[in-house]
């Protein structure tokens, strides 16, 4: 293996470590959906799978968000650490995760609920409501922005 490839692998593992830390430290994300050519953004409580391949969130069926997700499952999720601890813009990190959402099938609902509730135990009644749907974003790509101008893309699996 060439020196450059070894350096690239080292950088990738460092970015993955920082991505894991960000996803573990933040509790809310901006979910971008689309319907009929109109964009729509919501804040959602989320939890990432340990391997970062999936991002879980929930929504009631009787929402515009749910309608948008079922009409067009292609979404983006933005997670950022700048506001949480008054991080300077140039020191912060923002990540956009892009991919397709799917309703969590019944056979995985307990597993995904446990991951989600480990991060958001106060949402147990929301998750257990029959009108609430658990979704899984199957991440295809992470775009990580460090500071104001360093951008690194990671394909999943990372």
Secondary structure as UniProt FT lines:
FT   HELIX           3..25
FT   STRAND          28..35
FT   TURN            36..37
FT   STRAND          38..45
FT   STRAND          47..48
FT   TURN            50..51
FT   STRAND          54..60
FT   HELIX           64..71
FT   STRAND          74..80
FT   TURN            82..86
FT   HELIX           89..91
FT   STRAND          93..103
FT   HELIX           106..119
FT   HELIX           121..123
FT   HELIX           124..128
FT   TURN            130..131
FT   STRAND          132..146
FT   TURN            147..149
FT   STRAND          150..155
//
